[in-house]
Amino acid sequence: MDLKWNTFPVYGAMLLLLLSHLHTKCNAQTDCWSDMPRITSVEENNPIGYKLGNISTEAGVTLTKLEDLSNSFGLENQTLFLTKELDFEATTQFIDVTIACLRGGNTIGAKTLTFSVDIVNVNDNSPQFDQAEYVILVKELQPLDTIVARIVATDADKDQLFYDFDKTTDGYDYFQLLTQNSPNITIKKDIDYDTAKQLKLILFARDTPAAVQGNTATATITVNVEDVDNRPPWFQPCQQLPDETTKICLSSGYTGNVNLTEKVDGPLPLDPGPLYAIDGDVGINTPITYTIVSGNELKIFAINPDSGNITMTKAAGLAGPITLSVMAAQANDLNKFALTTVTINVLKKSVYPPVFEANGYEGLVPHDAEVGSMVLQVNSFNKPLRVSARDQDFDDGVNPDLAYKVQGSTDFIVTKEGYVLINKKLTPGQLNVMVIAEDTTNLESATANIHVEVQEGNSIIYQTMSSCEAEV
């Protein structure tokens, strides 16, 4: 027992020493303090000198910066402030500063206050495209909703971007964005190279929805439309038949004339012009090759496969029309082709053209005569009016291939024999029409004028006079 109580003074002294040390240290920890949160938020772009907060001290305590790796803070008169503008995009989000509270100027054992500054991002940057202008190539007739391009803007503020097109451009009808937050450009309407070879788009990128004021970037997009090989050749000239999804161009064919037993040197002249075809896809313009596929069994004609010119290999031995079927095909794809007809009229050679026996003719008809009635001669009421042309190429002057027709009027028609007939009801008055006599084998012709007086008269008398038709 005595031994235990004798050791108490030793342990008691040690305990008193420890308590005294702890009391001294606690007093040291109250050398300085601050109402600033240890993690404090500060917006970027605040000016130099912006006050962060105050640090309070006990008497005899001074403050000093112990650590400021970013060199962003200053300390004056117990006030912590910024020495430079903070930029969220150029530094880390959190930066630290440590303040030491010195008693007697000694940093050893000095109390420290560490503040972490959270730099708050503000919307101070506009979105940016990599380029002001873009050029993209889009094939015509691609399916709707096909993605044809993706043009992305960036924002240093890391804001979500909202995309939209200028609605006034000609490309707006053809393209759309996948969503307002996706810059994927898709096809909204069928694109046909023939009607839209190039289109313009203006793309906006905003860092706020369109209804909210914010920053905007703009890019101009030129869309070059590429023609695809989806049409056969078209003979020229041709008539286009427009359709919503395709176009057809119809050719009426070609005609030409050659003389019987005569061989023409060089390409045959054709109407309405030389035989040729173009690629229906004008933006591709593939070379065309030509072939006679039928009608040339006697091998009278040949065709240049590159130009389409038709020439004669020998003279034709029979008069009459020869109809050739000609194919124009793409040189790189014979499955894309078009057909047309070339009619060559083989004519008997003529020395003399037909000539009317009279320079002009005069006739008479009552106004109430029936359609199909004959026009009568003016000076011979009992004889029908008859026009006649002769051809000196024939010994008797009678050309069996002559045909008569009235030009520029539907009031009358002329029979093969030359009789003039009423073609519709007439009113009293004077009529002048032109009659043509044409050799159907060589298209040589002659013209004469017919003057017809339409009188108010008795149709019964006229019909009696017309009864002489059977005697003529």
Secondary structure, 3 states (H helix, E strand, C coil): CHHHHHCHHHHHHHHHHHHHHHHHHHHHHCCEEECCCCEEEEECCCCCCCEEEEEEECCCEEEEEEECCCCCEEEECCEEEECCCCCHHHCCCEEEEEEEEEECCEEEEEEEEEEEEEEECCCCCCCEECCCEEEEEEECCCCCCCEEEECCEECCCCCCCEEEECCCCCCCCCEEEEECCEEEEEECCCCCCCCCCEEEEEEEEECCCCCCCCCEEEEEEEEEEECCCCCCEEECCCEEEECCCCEEEECCCEEEEEECCCCCCCCCCCECCCCCEEECCCCCCCCEEEEEEECCCCCCEEECCCCCCEEECCCCCCCEEEEEEEEEEECCEEEEEEEEEEEEEEECCCCCCCEECCCEEEEEEECCCCCCCECEECCCCCCECECCEECCCCCCCCCCCEEEEEECCCCEEECCCCEEEECCCCCCEEEEEEEEEEECCCCCEEEEEEEEEEECCCHHHHHHHHHHHHHC
